[in-house]
Amino acid sequence: MIRFFEKEPYSPIEYTYEVEKVLYKGKSQCQEILVIENPYFGKILILDGIVQLTERDEFFYHEMLTHVVMHAHPDPKRIVVIGGGDGGVVREVLKHGTVEKVYLVELDEEVINISKRFFPTLSSKVDDPKVEINIMDGADFIKKVSPSIDVIIVDSTDIIGFARSLFTEDFFYSVMKALKQDGMFVTHSESLHFHLDIVIEVQKILKKAFPLVDLYSVPIATYPGNWWAFSIGSKKLNPRDIRRPFEIKTRYYDDEIHRQAFLPHKLYRKLMDKKLIW
């Protein structure tokens, strides 16, 4: 049996996946792309040697990255998705009937093409009439967009390499300016087990741009550290509150999960005081 070994550069462990079949191996202008088939997880998308998603558990990540911020907003109509070329976030965003326009901003067009070919359940809504695809750097797009956006979602690769521009103080200020008065922003921010210093850093930088900043999490088996964190910034509304009825079809997320996903206040203070770091 062939095996794929994933060594995420900022994690102290190495994951191993059995490979039933290599479905695709190639290189775009930005990165190496690999699609393999595993007997348990199904098809797996790997970018530059790092697992991005699996068929079996992708919904945990995509639902939680999307629906917390979408349900915290009272009327999300215009949405920007930065990264997310696989289409998972776009699929989830379009479950909300309020949505009128989705800007999908992906640096690597080949990720979109590969997802359409091998992950049709994820990319099923990428060609929806409400979706406008922009092949460009997300930071550049945000600087140019008018302040008319309700929700901005960053679904990037790890906070290293070319994705680093999406986690800077300048970027977060640009995000805040692009949002309407009740706008919200969310991004993944790595693992509470393995990348706690990064989690804290993102929270501190976000607080320089947004008056309300919070943190929630979800267990994800295939991401190093498993206890995955999401950082959310809001211009005026508390993201812990649900402002529209939960009426969409999901597998994991619901109104109860929304409320319980946020870190308890005492634990959050421990985290920010670095009392969780060994």
C-alpha atoms as an extended CHARMM CRD file, in Angstrom:
* protein
*
       278  EXT
         1         1  MET       CA              0.0000000000        0.0000000000        0.0000000000  PROA      1               0.0000000000
         2         2  ILE       CA              1.3350000000        3.4430000000       -0.9910000000  PROA      2               0.0000000000
         3         3  ARG       CA              1.3100000000        6.0150000000        1.8060000000  PROA      3               0.0000000000
         4         4  PHE       CA              1.2520000000        9.7970000000        1.8460000000  PROA      4               0.0000000000
         5         5  PHE       CA              3.1590000000       11.4720000000        4.6730000000  PROA      5               0.0000000000
         6         6  GLU       CA              2.0550000000       14.9620000000        5.6910000000  PROA      6               0.0000000000
         7         7  LYS       CA              4.5090000000       17.0220000000        7.7140000000  PROA      7               0.0000000000
         8         8  GLU       CA              2.8700000000       20.3440000000        8.4540000000  PROA      8               0.0000000000
         9         9  PRO       CA              5.7980000000       22.7400000000        9.0980000000  PROA      9               0.0000000000
        10        10  TYR       CA              4.4630000000       24.1590000000       12.3700000000  PROA      10              0.0000000000
        11        11  SER       CA              3.2000000000       20.9120000000       13.9210000000  PROA      11              0.0000000000
        12        12  PRO       CA              5.1370000000       18.4560000000       16.1070000000  PROA      12              0.0000000000
        13        13  ILE       CA              3.5570000000       15.3680000000       14.5340000000  PROA      13              0.0000000000
        14        14  GLU       CA              3.3330000000       13.7500000000       11.1160000000  PROA      14              0.0000000000
        15        15  TYR       CA              0.1280000000       12.3490000000        9.6290000000  PROA      15              0.0000000000
        16        16  THR       CA              0.0920000000        9.2780000000        7.3800000000  PROA      16              0.0000000000
        17        17  TYR       CA             -2.6120000000        8.4060000000        4.8570000000  PROA      17              0.0000000000
        18        18  GLU       CA             -3.0290000000        5.2040000000        2.9040000000  PROA      18              0.0000000000
        19        19  VAL       CA             -3.2810000000        5.9000000000       -0.8250000000  PROA      19              0.0000000000
        20        20  GLU       CA             -5.5570000000        3.6650000000       -2.8500000000  PROA      20              0.0000000000
        21        21  LYS       CA             -5.0320000000        5.7540000000       -5.9560000000  PROA      21              0.0000000000
        22        22  VAL       CA             -3.3280000000        8.9650000000       -7.0630000000  PROA      22              0.0000000000
        23        23  LEU       CA             -6.0570000000       10.7690000000       -9.0030000000  PROA      23              0.0000000000
        24        24  TYR       CA             -4.0920000000       13.8890000000       -9.9260000000  PROA      24              0.0000000000
        25        25  LYS       CA             -0.5870000000       15.2540000000       -9.5120000000  PROA      25              0.0000000000
        26        26  GLY       CA              0.4650000000       18.5660000000      -10.9730000000  PROA      26              0.0000000000
        27        27  LYS       CA              1.7740000000       22.0490000000      -10.3460000000  PROA      27              0.0000000000
        28        28  SER       CA              0.0480000000       25.3750000000      -10.9020000000  PROA      28              0.0000000000
        29        29  GLN       CA              1.7650000000       28.7580000000      -11.0170000000  PROA      29              0.0000000000
        30        30  CYS       CA              1.3050000000       28.9740000000       -7.2500000000  PROA      30              0.0000000000
        31        31  GLN       CA              1.6950000000       25.5300000000       -5.7370000000  PROA      31              0.0000000000
        32        32  GLU       CA              1.8580000000       21.7700000000       -6.1040000000  PROA      32              0.0000000000
        33        33  ILE       CA             -1.5610000000       20.0930000000       -6.2580000000  PROA      33              0.0000000000
        34        34  LEU       CA             -2.2400000000       16.4740000000       -5.3800000000  PROA      34              0.0000000000
        35        35  VAL       CA             -5.5210000000       14.5390000000       -5.2170000000  PROA      35              0.0000000000
        36        36  ILE       CA             -5.4630000000       11.0840000000       -3.6860000000  PROA      36              0.0000000000
        37        37  GLU       CA             -8.0690000000        8.5190000000       -2.7020000000  PROA      37              0.0000000000
        38        38  ASN       CA             -8.0230000000        7.0800000000        0.8170000000  PROA      38              0.0000000000
        39        39  PRO       CA            -10.1090000000        4.0630000000        1.9800000000  PROA      39              0.0000000000
        40        40  TYR       CA            -11.5440000000        5.9890000000        4.9470000000  PROA      40              0.0000000000
        41        41  PHE       CA            -11.5560000000        9.6790000000        4.0210000000  PROA      41              0.0000000000
        42        42  GLY       CA            -12.3450000000        9.2970000000        0.3240000000  PROA      42              0.0000000000
        43        43  LYS       CA            -10.7770000000       11.8490000000       -1.9940000000  PROA      43              0.0000000000
        44        44  ILE       CA             -8.2610000000       14.2150000000       -0.3980000000  PROA      44              0.0000000000
        45        45  LEU       CA             -7.0450000000       17.5730000000       -1.7360000000  PROA      45              0.0000000000
        46        46  ILE       CA             -3.4040000000       18.3290000000       -0.8960000000  PROA      46              0.0000000000
        47        47  LEU       CA             -1.6410000000       21.6310000000       -1.6380000000  PROA      47              0.0000000000
        48        48  ASP       CA              2.1280000000       21.9020000000       -1.2710000000  PROA      48              0.0000000000
        49        49  GLY       CA              2.1460000000       18.7030000000        0.7490000000  PROA      49              0.0000000000
        50        50  ILE       CA             -0.5470000000       19.8180000000        3.2350000000  PROA      50              0.0000000000
        51        51  VAL       CA             -4.0270000000       18.2690000000        3.4130000000  PROA      51              0.0000000000
        52        52  GLN       CA             -6.6740000000       20.9160000000        2.6950000000  PROA      52              0.0000000000
        53        53  LEU       CA             -9.8270000000       18.8120000000        2.8220000000  PROA      53              0.0000000000
        54        54  THR       CA            -11.2240000000       15.3190000000        2.6590000000  PROA      54              0.0000000000
        55        55  GLU       CA            -14.5830000000       14.1890000000        1.3400000000  PROA      55              0.0000000000
        56        56  ARG       CA            -15.4730000000       12.5670000000        4.6400000000  PROA      56              0.0000000000
        57        57  ASP       CA            -15.0570000000       15.5000000000        7.0300000000  PROA      57              0.0000000000
        58        58  GLU       CA            -14.8850000000       18.7340000000        4.9880000000  PROA      58              0.0000000000
        59        59  PHE       CA            -18.3450000000       19.7900000000        6.1900000000  PROA      59              0.0000000000
        60        60  PHE       CA            -17.1000000000       20.4030000000        9.7540000000  PROA      60              0.0000000000
        61        61  TYR       CA            -14.7330000000       23.0930000000        8.5120000000  PROA      61              0.0000000000
        62        62  HSD       CA            -16.8640000000       24.6580000000        5.8000000000  PROA      62              0.0000000000
        63        63  GLU       CA            -20.0560000000       24.8040000000        7.8560000000  PROA      63              0.0000000000
        64        64  MET       CA            -18.3570000000       26.3470000000       10.8680000000  PROA      64              0.0000000000
        65        65  LEU       CA            -16.3080000000       28.8520000000        8.8650000000  PROA      65              0.0000000000
        66        66  THR       CA            -19.4820000000       30.0000000000        7.1040000000  PROA      66              0.0000000000
        67        67  HSD       CA            -22.6200000000       29.7170000000        9.2000000000  PROA      67              0.0000000000
        68        68  VAL       CA            -21.4930000000       31.2430000000       12.4780000000  PROA      68              0.0000000000
        69        69  VAL       CA            -20.8190000000       34.6080000000       10.8680000000  PROA      69              0.0000000000
        70        70  MET       CA            -23.7700000000       34.3110000000        8.4700000000  PROA      70              0.0000000000
        71        71  HSD       CA            -26.2570000000       33.6700000000       11.2920000000  PROA      71              0.0000000000
        72        72  ALA       CA            -24.7130000000       36.3630000000       13.4940000000  PROA      72              0.0000000000
        73        73  HSD       CA            -25.4500000000       38.9150000000       10.7600000000  PROA      73              0.0000000000
        74        74  PRO       CA            -29.0480000000       40.1820000000       10.5280000000  PROA      74              0.0000000000
        75        75  ASP       CA            -29.2310000000       40.4210000000        6.7270000000  PROA      75              0.0000000000
        76        76  PRO       CA            -26.1410000000       39.2060000000        4.8200000000  PROA      76              0.0000000000
        77        77  LYS       CA            -26.5650000000       40.0870000000        1.1390000000  PROA      77              0.0000000000
        78        78  ARG       CA            -23.1120000000       40.8050000000       -0.2900000000  PROA      78              0.0000000000
        79        79  ILE       CA            -20.4100000000       38.3170000000        0.6320000000  PROA      79              0.0000000000
        80        80  VAL       CA            -16.7100000000       38.0990000000       -0.1680000000  PROA      80              0.0000000000
        81        81  VAL       CA            -14.9830000000       34.6970000000        0.0220000000  PROA      81              0.0000000000
        82        82  ILE       CA            -11.1950000000       34.9540000000       -0.1540000000  PROA      82              0.0000000000
        83        83  GLY       CA             -9.5070000000       31.6810000000       -1.0410000000  PROA      83              0.0000000000
        84        84  GLY       CA            -11.9290000000       28.8050000000       -0.9580000000  PROA      84              0.0000000000
        85        85  GLY       CA            -11.3560000000       27.7850000000       -4.5520000000  PROA      85              0.0000000000
        86        86  ASP       CA            -12.6390000000       24.3120000000       -3.7170000000  PROA      86              0.0000000000
        87        87  GLY       CA            -16.1170000000       25.8750000000       -3.4650000000  PROA      87              0.0000000000
        88        88  GLY       CA            -17.0680000000       24.5880000000       -0.0220000000  PROA      88              0.0000000000
        89        89  VAL       CA            -17.6630000000       28.0000000000        1.5480000000  PROA      89              0.0000000000
        90        90  VAL       CA            -19.5390000000       29.2680000000       -1.5220000000  PROA      90              0.0000000000
        91        91  ARG       CA            -21.7950000000       26.2020000000       -1.3140000000  PROA      91              0.0000000000
        92        92  GLU       CA            -22.5860000000       26.9570000000        2.3240000000  PROA      92              0.0000000000
        93        93  VAL       CA            -23.0190000000       30.7270000000        1.8250000000  PROA      93              0.0000000000
        94        94  LEU       CA            -25.6220000000       30.1690000000       -0.8780000000  PROA      94              0.0000000000
        95        95  LYS       CA            -27.7820000000       28.1700000000        1.5240000000  PROA      95              0.0000000000
        96        96  HSD       CA            -28.8350000000       31.5490000000        2.9350000000  PROA      96              0.0000000000
        97        97  GLY       CA            -31.7670000000       33.0630000000        1.0550000000  PROA      97              0.0000000000
        98        98  THR       CA            -30.6800000000       36.6160000000        1.9230000000  PROA      98              0.0000000000
        99        99  VAL       CA            -27.5710000000       36.3720000000       -0.2760000000  PROA      99              0.0000000000
       100       100  GLU       CA            -27.6370000000       38.4060000000       -3.4870000000  PROA      100             0.0000000000
       101       101  LYS       CA            -23.9590000000       38.4390000000       -4.4920000000  PROA      101             0.0000000000
       102       102  VAL       CA            -20.8760000000       36.3480000000       -3.7020000000  PROA      102             0.0000000000
       103       103  TYR       CA            -17.4000000000       37.4710000000       -4.7540000000  PROA      103             0.0000000000
       104       104  LEU       CA            -15.0970000000       34.4390000000       -4.8580000000  PROA      104             0.0000000000
       105       105  VAL       CA            -11.5180000000       35.7250000000       -4.8240000000  PROA      105             0.0000000000
       106       106  GLU       CA             -9.0270000000       32.9310000000       -5.4850000000  PROA      106             0.0000000000
       107       107  LEU       CA             -5.3520000000       33.4080000000       -6.2970000000  PROA      107             0.0000000000
       108       108  ASP       CA             -4.9350000000       29.9970000000       -7.9240000000  PROA      108             0.0000000000
       109       109  GLU       CA             -7.4950000000       29.2890000000      -10.6610000000  PROA      109             0.0000000000
       110       110  GLU       CA             -6.2560000000       25.7080000000      -10.9350000000  PROA      110             0.0000000000
       111       111  VAL       CA             -7.6980000000       24.9410000000       -7.4700000000  PROA      111             0.0000000000
       112       112  ILE       CA            -11.1430000000       25.8270000000       -8.8190000000  PROA      112             0.0000000000
       113       113  ASN       CA            -10.6150000000       23.6470000000      -11.8910000000  PROA      113             0.0000000000
       114       114  ILE       CA             -9.3530000000       20.6740000000       -9.8850000000  PROA      114             0.0000000000
       115       115  SER       CA            -12.2440000000       20.9240000000       -7.4430000000  PROA      115             0.0000000000
       116       116  LYS       CA            -14.7840000000       20.9510000000      -10.2670000000  PROA      116             0.0000000000
       117       117  ARG       CA            -13.1520000000       17.8310000000      -11.6750000000  PROA      117             0.0000000000
       118       118  PHE       CA            -12.6540000000       15.7830000000       -8.5070000000  PROA      118             0.0000000000
       119       119  PHE       CA            -14.8780000000       17.3500000000       -5.8130000000  PROA      119             0.0000000000
       120       120  PRO       CA            -18.2140000000       18.1500000000       -7.4840000000  PROA      120             0.0000000000
       121       121  THR       CA            -20.1140000000       18.1200000000       -4.1800000000  PROA      121             0.0000000000
       122       122  LEU       CA            -17.9490000000       21.0170000000       -2.9910000000  PROA      122             0.0000000000
       123       123  SER       CA            -17.7960000000       23.0280000000       -6.2030000000  PROA      123             0.0000000000
       124       124  SER       CA            -21.4800000000       22.5830000000       -7.0650000000  PROA      124             0.0000000000
       125       125  LYS       CA            -22.3260000000       26.2860000000       -6.5640000000  PROA      125             0.0000000000
       126       126  VAL       CA            -19.2060000000       27.9570000000       -7.9610000000  PROA      126             0.0000000000
       127       127  ASP       CA            -20.9190000000       28.6370000000      -11.2930000000  PROA      127             0.0000000000
       128       128  ASP       CA            -24.1370000000       29.9330000000       -9.6960000000  PROA      128             0.0000000000
       129       129  PRO       CA            -25.3190000000       33.2320000000      -11.2670000000  PROA      129             0.0000000000
       130       130  LYS       CA            -24.8720000000       34.9840000000       -7.9110000000  PROA      130             0.0000000000
       131       131  VAL       CA            -21.1620000000       34.1290000000       -7.8570000000  PROA      131             0.0000000000
       132       132  GLU       CA            -18.5010000000       36.3530000000       -9.4200000000  PROA      132             0.0000000000
       133       133  ILE       CA            -15.0750000000       34.7110000000       -9.6490000000  PROA      133             0.0000000000
       134       134  ASN       CA            -12.0100000000       36.9470000000       -9.3690000000  PROA      134             0.0000000000
       135       135  ILE       CA             -8.5940000000       35.3570000000       -9.9590000000  PROA      135             0.0000000000
       136       136  MET       CA             -6.3280000000       37.6320000000       -7.9270000000  PROA      136             0.0000000000
       137       137  ASP       CA             -4.7660000000       38.2310000000       -4.5510000000  PROA      137             0.0000000000
       138       138  GLY       CA             -7.4310000000       38.6480000000       -1.8690000000  PROA      138             0.0000000000
       139       139  ALA       CA             -5.5980000000       41.5070000000       -0.1690000000  PROA      139             0.0000000000
       140       140  ASP       CA             -5.5560000000       43.4880000000       -3.4290000000  PROA      140             0.0000000000
       141       141  PHE       CA             -9.2590000000       42.8090000000       -4.0190000000  PROA      141             0.0000000000
       142       142  ILE       CA            -10.2550000000       44.0580000000       -0.5670000000  PROA      142             0.0000000000
       143       143  LYS       CA             -8.3150000000       47.2980000000       -1.0100000000  PROA      143             0.0000000000
       144       144  LYS       CA            -10.3090000000       48.1200000000       -4.1400000000  PROA      144             0.0000000000
       145       145  VAL       CA            -13.8170000000       47.0080000000       -3.1630000000  PROA      145             0.0000000000
       146       146  SER       CA            -16.3370000000       49.6610000000       -2.1400000000  PROA      146             0.0000000000
       147       147  PRO       CA            -17.6190000000       49.6910000000        1.4910000000  PROA      147             0.0000000000
       148       148  SER       CA            -20.7330000000       47.7020000000        0.6070000000  PROA      148             0.0000000000
       149       149  ILE       CA            -19.9160000000       44.2070000000        1.9150000000  PROA      149             0.0000000000
       150       150  ASP       CA            -21.8620000000       42.5040000000        4.6920000000  PROA      150             0.0000000000
       151       151  VAL       CA            -19.6140000000       39.5150000000        5.3920000000  PROA      151             0.0000000000
       152       152  ILE       CA            -16.0070000000       38.6990000000        4.4640000000  PROA      152             0.0000000000
       153       153  ILE       CA            -14.7890000000       35.1100000000        4.8730000000  PROA      153             0.0000000000
       154       154  VAL       CA            -11.1440000000       34.0930000000        4.4900000000  PROA      154             0.0000000000
       155       155  ASP       CA            -10.6610000000       30.4300000000        3.5670000000  PROA      155             0.0000000000
       156       156  SER       CA             -6.9330000000       30.3690000000        2.9170000000  PROA      156             0.0000000000
       157       157  THR       CA             -4.1020000000       27.9000000000        3.2220000000  PROA      157             0.0000000000
       158       158  ASP       CA             -2.0390000000       27.9670000000        6.4360000000  PROA      158             0.0000000000
       159       159  ILE       CA             -0.7680000000       31.3170000000        7.7190000000  PROA      159             0.0000000000
       160       160  ILE       CA              2.5490000000       30.9360000000        5.9330000000  PROA      160             0.0000000000
       161       161  GLY       CA              3.7620000000       31.6260000000        2.4050000000  PROA      161             0.0000000000
       162       162  PHE       CA              1.5730000000       33.6260000000        0.0610000000  PROA      162             0.0000000000
       163       163  ALA       CA             -1.4140000000       33.4390000000        2.4620000000  PROA      163             0.0000000000
       164       164  ARG       CA              0.4860000000       35.5740000000        4.9850000000  PROA      164             0.0000000000
       165       165  SER       CA             -0.8060000000       38.7800000000        3.3450000000  PROA      165             0.0000000000
       166       166  LEU       CA             -4.2870000000       37.8540000000        4.5770000000  PROA      166             0.0000000000
       167       167  PHE       CA             -3.2560000000       38.0200000000        8.2450000000  PROA      167             0.0000000000
       168       168  THR       CA             -1.6380000000       41.4470000000        8.5350000000  PROA      168             0.0000000000
       169       169  GLU       CA             -2.7660000000       44.6080000000       10.2770000000  PROA      169             0.0000000000
       170       170  ASP       CA             -3.0720000000       46.4080000000        6.9250000000  PROA      170             0.0000000000
       171       171  PHE       CA             -5.3060000000       43.6700000000        5.5560000000  PROA      171             0.0000000000
       172       172  PHE       CA             -7.6110000000       43.7090000000        8.5760000000  PROA      172             0.0000000000
       173       173  TYR       CA             -7.9500000000       47.5040000000        8.3190000000  PROA      173             0.0000000000
       174       174  SER       CA             -8.8470000000       47.1270000000        4.6310000000  PROA      174             0.0000000000
       175       175  VAL       CA            -11.4130000000       44.4930000000        5.5770000000  PROA      175             0.0000000000
       176       176  MET       CA            -13.0160000000       46.7940000000        8.1310000000  PROA      176             0.0000000000
       177       177  LYS       CA            -13.2460000000       49.6180000000        5.5860000000  PROA      177             0.0000000000
       178       178  ALA       CA            -14.8500000000       47.3080000000        2.9890000000  PROA      178             0.0000000000
       179       179  LEU       CA            -17.6030000000       46.2440000000        5.3920000000  PROA      179             0.0000000000
       180       180  LYS       CA            -20.8860000000       48.0250000000        5.9870000000  PROA      180             0.0000000000
       181       181  GLN       CA            -21.6930000000       49.4130000000        9.4380000000  PROA      181             0.0000000000
       182       182  ASP       CA            -22.9190000000       46.0620000000       10.7630000000  PROA      182             0.0000000000
       183       183  GLY       CA            -20.4120000000       43.9890000000        8.7800000000  PROA      183             0.0000000000
       184       184  MET       CA            -18.4890000000       40.9650000000       10.0330000000  PROA      184             0.0000000000
       185       185  PHE       CA            -15.2990000000       39.1170000000        9.1560000000  PROA      185             0.0000000000
       186       186  VAL       CA            -14.0750000000       35.5890000000        9.8890000000  PROA      186             0.0000000000
       187       187  THR       CA            -10.9380000000       33.5860000000        9.2010000000  PROA      187             0.0000000000
       188       188  HSD       CA             -9.4840000000       30.3190000000       10.3820000000  PROA      188             0.0000000000
       189       189  SER       CA             -6.5620000000       30.8140000000       12.7550000000  PROA      189             0.0000000000
       190       190  GLU       CA             -4.9200000000       27.4060000000       13.1570000000  PROA      190             0.0000000000
       191       191  SER       CA             -4.9070000000       24.9730000000       16.1060000000  PROA      191             0.0000000000
       192       192  LEU       CA             -5.3660000000       25.7430000000       19.7870000000  PROA      192             0.0000000000
       193       193  HSD       CA             -3.0730000000       22.8070000000       20.5440000000  PROA      193             0.0000000000
       194       194  PHE       CA             -0.1770000000       23.3410000000       18.1540000000  PROA      194             0.0000000000
       195       195  HSD       CA             -0.3680000000       26.9820000000       17.0670000000  PROA      195             0.0000000000
       196       196  LEU       CA             -1.5150000000       28.8780000000       20.1380000000  PROA      196             0.0000000000
       197       197  ASP       CA              0.9480000000       31.7030000000       19.5420000000  PROA      197             0.0000000000
       198       198  ILE       CA             -0.5530000000       32.2230000000       16.0630000000  PROA      198             0.0000000000
       199       199  VAL       CA             -4.0930000000       32.1680000000       17.4780000000  PROA      199             0.0000000000
       200       200  ILE       CA             -3.1540000000       34.8760000000       19.9880000000  PROA      200             0.0000000000
       201       201  GLU       CA             -1.3430000000       36.9280000000       17.3540000000  PROA      201             0.0000000000
       202       202  VAL       CA             -4.3530000000       36.9470000000       15.0140000000  PROA      202             0.0000000000
       203       203  GLN       CA             -6.6580000000       37.9580000000       17.8770000000  PROA      203             0.0000000000
       204       204  LYS       CA             -4.3870000000       40.8580000000       18.8460000000  PROA      204             0.0000000000
       205       205  ILE       CA             -4.0260000000       42.1300000000       15.2840000000  PROA      205             0.0000000000
       206       206  LEU       CA             -7.7790000000       41.8810000000       14.7000000000  PROA      206             0.0000000000
       207       207  LYS       CA             -8.4110000000       43.9600000000       17.8400000000  PROA      207             0.0000000000
       208       208  LYS       CA             -6.4390000000       46.8180000000       16.3000000000  PROA      208             0.0000000000
       209       209  ALA       CA             -9.0030000000       47.0220000000       13.5010000000  PROA      209             0.0000000000
       210       210  PHE       CA            -12.3030000000       45.8130000000       14.9950000000  PROA      210             0.0000000000
       211       211  PRO       CA            -14.1360000000       46.8880000000       18.1770000000  PROA      211             0.0000000000
       212       212  LEU       CA            -15.5010000000       43.3660000000       18.7050000000  PROA      212             0.0000000000
       213       213  VAL       CA            -13.2420000000       40.3220000000       18.3280000000  PROA      213             0.0000000000
       214       214  ASP       CA            -13.9540000000       36.7520000000       19.4070000000  PROA      214             0.0000000000
       215       215  LEU       CA            -12.8380000000       33.1620000000       18.9880000000  PROA      215             0.0000000000
       216       216  TYR       CA            -14.6740000000       29.9030000000       18.4080000000  PROA      216             0.0000000000
       217       217  SER       CA            -13.5530000000       26.3800000000       17.5800000000  PROA      217             0.0000000000
       218       218  VAL       CA            -14.4800000000       23.0110000000       16.0890000000  PROA      218             0.0000000000
       219       219  PRO       CA            -12.8530000000       19.5610000000       16.2310000000  PROA      219             0.0000000000
       220       220  ILE       CA            -11.4420000000       18.5250000000       12.8540000000  PROA      220             0.0000000000
       221       221  ALA       CA             -9.7430000000       15.1370000000       12.5720000000  PROA      221             0.0000000000
       222       222  THR       CA             -7.5650000000       15.8700000000        9.5350000000  PROA      222             0.0000000000
       223       223  TYR       CA             -6.0490000000       19.2310000000       10.5630000000  PROA      223             0.0000000000
       224       224  PRO       CA             -2.9280000000       19.0570000000       12.7460000000  PROA      224             0.0000000000
       225       225  GLY       CA             -3.8480000000       19.7770000000       16.3500000000  PROA      225             0.0000000000
       226       226  ASN       CA             -7.4880000000       18.8420000000       15.6790000000  PROA      226             0.0000000000
       227       227  TRP       CA             -8.8920000000       21.6390000000       17.8930000000  PROA      227             0.0000000000
       228       228  TRP       CA             -9.2810000000       24.2150000000       15.1330000000  PROA      228             0.0000000000
       229       229  ALA       CA             -9.8360000000       27.9070000000       15.8340000000  PROA      229             0.0000000000
       230       230  PHE       CA            -11.7290000000       30.6190000000       13.9740000000  PROA      230             0.0000000000
       231       231  SER       CA            -11.2090000000       34.3330000000       14.5990000000  PROA      231             0.0000000000
       232       232  ILE       CA            -14.1170000000       36.6740000000       14.0480000000  PROA      232             0.0000000000
       233       233  GLY       CA            -14.2360000000       40.4630000000       13.9060000000  PROA      233             0.0000000000
       234       234  SER       CA            -17.3770000000       42.5870000000       14.0300000000  PROA      234             0.0000000000
       235       235  LYS       CA            -17.9530000000       46.3100000000       13.6150000000  PROA      235             0.0000000000
       236       236  LYS       CA            -20.7690000000       46.4870000000       16.1720000000  PROA      236             0.0000000000
       237       237  LEU       CA            -22.7680000000       43.2390000000       16.6170000000  PROA      237             0.0000000000
       238       238  ASN       CA            -21.8770000000       40.4760000000       19.0780000000  PROA      238             0.0000000000
       239       239  PRO       CA            -21.0970000000       37.3920000000       16.9290000000  PROA      239             0.0000000000
       240       240  ARG       CA            -22.1800000000       35.0630000000       19.7330000000  PROA      240             0.0000000000
       241       241  ASP       CA            -25.7990000000       36.0470000000       19.0910000000  PROA      241             0.0000000000
       242       242  ILE       CA            -27.9410000000       34.4630000000       16.3570000000  PROA      242             0.0000000000
       243       243  ARG       CA            -30.0010000000       37.0780000000       14.5320000000  PROA      243             0.0000000000
       244       244  ARG       CA            -31.9150000000       34.9230000000       12.0460000000  PROA      244             0.0000000000
       245       245  PRO       CA            -33.7480000000       31.6150000000       12.4660000000  PROA      245             0.0000000000
       246       246  PHE       CA            -31.7500000000       28.4620000000       11.8180000000  PROA      246             0.0000000000
       247       247  GLU       CA            -33.5970000000       27.0470000000        8.8210000000  PROA      247             0.0000000000
       248       248  ILE       CA            -30.8790000000       25.7690000000        6.4810000000  PROA      248             0.0000000000
       249       249  LYS       CA            -29.7960000000       22.1600000000        5.9630000000  PROA      249             0.0000000000
       250       250  THR       CA            -26.4760000000       21.3030000000        7.6080000000  PROA      250             0.0000000000
       251       251  ARG       CA            -24.7550000000       18.2170000000        8.9830000000  PROA      251             0.0000000000
       252       252  TYR       CA            -22.9110000000       19.6620000000       11.9980000000  PROA      252             0.0000000000
       253       253  TYR       CA            -23.6900000000       23.3450000000       12.5450000000  PROA      253             0.0000000000
       254       254  ASP       CA            -26.9550000000       24.4160000000       14.1530000000  PROA      254             0.0000000000
       255       255  ASP       CA            -28.1590000000       27.1200000000       16.5410000000  PROA      255             0.0000000000
       256       256  GLU       CA            -27.0420000000       25.1510000000       19.6070000000  PROA      256             0.0000000000
       257       257  ILE       CA            -23.5770000000       24.5060000000       18.1500000000  PROA      257             0.0000000000
       258       258  HSD       CA            -23.3280000000       28.2370000000       17.3530000000  PROA      258             0.0000000000
       259       259  ARG       CA            -23.7400000000       29.2180000000       20.9870000000  PROA      259             0.0000000000
       260       260  GLN       CA            -21.4800000000       26.4950000000       22.3690000000  PROA      260             0.0000000000
       261       261  ALA       CA            -18.6530000000       26.8800000000       19.8410000000  PROA      261             0.0000000000
       262       262  PHE       CA            -17.3020000000       30.1200000000       21.3140000000  PROA      262             0.0000000000
       263       263  LEU       CA            -14.6130000000       29.8130000000       23.9430000000  PROA      263             0.0000000000
       264       264  PRO       CA            -15.8890000000       30.3940000000       27.4970000000  PROA      264             0.0000000000
       265       265  HSD       CA            -14.8490000000       33.8470000000       28.7080000000  PROA      265             0.0000000000
       266       266  LYS       CA            -12.5160000000       32.5310000000       31.4260000000  PROA      266             0.0000000000
       267       267  LEU       CA            -10.7770000000       30.2060000000       28.9850000000  PROA      267             0.0000000000
       268       268  TYR       CA            -10.4500000000       33.0340000000       26.4730000000  PROA      268             0.0000000000
       269       269  ARG       CA             -8.7400000000       35.2140000000       29.0900000000  PROA      269             0.0000000000
       270       270  LYS       CA             -6.3530000000       32.3690000000       29.9430000000  PROA      270             0.0000000000
       271       271  LEU       CA             -5.5190000000       32.0330000000       26.2670000000  PROA      271             0.0000000000
       272       272  MET       CA             -4.8550000000       35.7350000000       25.7550000000  PROA      272             0.0000000000
       273       273  ASP       CA             -2.7680000000       35.8770000000       28.9640000000  PROA      273             0.0000000000
       274       274  LYS       CA             -0.6990000000       32.9850000000       27.5410000000  PROA      274             0.0000000000
       275       275  LYS       CA             -1.5430000000       30.7820000000       30.5080000000  PROA      275             0.0000000000
       276       276  LEU       CA             -2.3450000000       27.8930000000       28.1500000000  PROA      276             0.0000000000
       277       277  ILE       CA              1.1200000000       27.9090000000       26.5820000000  PROA      277             0.0000000000
       278       278  TRP       CA              3.5250000000       25.3470000000       27.9800000000  PROA      278             0.0000000000
